Amino acid sequence: MKTIDDLDVSGKRVFVRADLNVPLNGTTITDDGRIRAVAPTIAALLERGAKVVVASHLGRPKGAPDPQFSLAPVAVRLGELLGRPVAFATDTVGDSAKATVAALGDGEVTLLENLRFNAGETSKDDAERGAFADRLAELADLYVGDGFGAVHRKHASVYDLPARLPHAAGLLIEKELGVLKRLTEDVRRPYAVVLGGSKVSDKVGVIDNLLGKADRILIGGGMMFTFLKALGHEVGGSLLQEDQIPVVLEYLERAKANGVEFIIPVDTAVAGSFPDVKTGTPVEDFEVVDVDAIPAGKLGLDIGPKTAALFAEKLADAKTVFWNGPMGVFEHPQFADGTRAVAQALLTASTPPGDAFTVVGGGDSAAAVRTLGFDENKFGHISTGGGASLEYLEGKTLPGIAALEA
């Protein structure tokens, strides 16, 4: 795979496919981690005299312009991080994009409007997707893929466009792939994997693949209740995927046969209804119960303190840790303790005298680290791509990476 060092970018229009899919509250960016992650690649290209055309998706618009998903606020923040103005095109391949790109001088940068405002970006029809890629290709001389959070998508700007231009990987994708190789090749042991989030079905592939690689798998989040049900516990009104119980039982048997330790929660924080995460209003019927005593009318919303201590113990001597998925509804103060405890356990494991390589696998986990006030620089790596990281660990071919390798 070529890198940006292999490209002669001076005076060239360089299309950078970034992942700027940041959370917005109105027009306010609440977490700029993904913008900061791609900024070094853009800065390096600008320093070498490139005319940089940045493009990304944001949210899930339905193939047409939608003001709530505009990248305009991102252009402002990107300019602040780069220390130079970022011109903003109000469309993707229309008159504004063409004029804005044509006006670029060497060492200048523009951001196109949301790629998903055009149906061709995400189309499953190869011809429609290809036609959009053709129009994007008219805006550039070279292509740099650096949107790691989107490389598992077979989208026009990720998969089809690199085939139309000389291409290379950006600094972020180089870094992300290097980290993932450390999680799959020559792994330092003990190797612990912490999985949370809402659904077992979202993690089936990665559990299946890691059963032959990890030493310990710690289960939290909403998915833990399917494990608990499989083990014979009643889970009240907690999130449950009944159809995944046979899969869970198979994994537990395989883990036992392979010498992989599954650590399942022993207590949980429960309430009678889902909390209001926007206001953070205290839940009056909050309580912590053992997993064999979940009340029929309540739902589990976080791991409990005994489980948090157990997880910390199981991570203390680890040399490699991969974490994907929060332990509970971390957006609400009463149900953030489990996620906070796991983040702290990773920090402790990687802080001298500990020397673990700790990886926070993007998505909600990365958001939780920042939301809960941790210094992200103290972790081994915080990924920008939750889904992409998981699919890589499942052993799947990532379309965006395959396109860059071609």
PyMOL commands that set and color helices and strands:
alter all, ss='L'
color gray80, all
select helices_A, chain A and resi 4-6+33-47+67-69+72-82+95-102+115-117+119-121+126-137+148-150+156-164+171-184+200-202+204-210+224-230+242-258+305-315+333-335+337-350+363-371+376-378+386-393+399-405
alter helices_A, ss='H'
color red, helices_A
select strands_A, chain A and resi 13-17+24-25+28-29+51-55+86-88+109-111+142-145+167-169+191-195+216-219+261-263+267-271+287-290+299-303+320-324+357-360+381-382
alter strands_A, ss='S'
color yellow, strands_A
deselect
rebuild
show_as cartoon
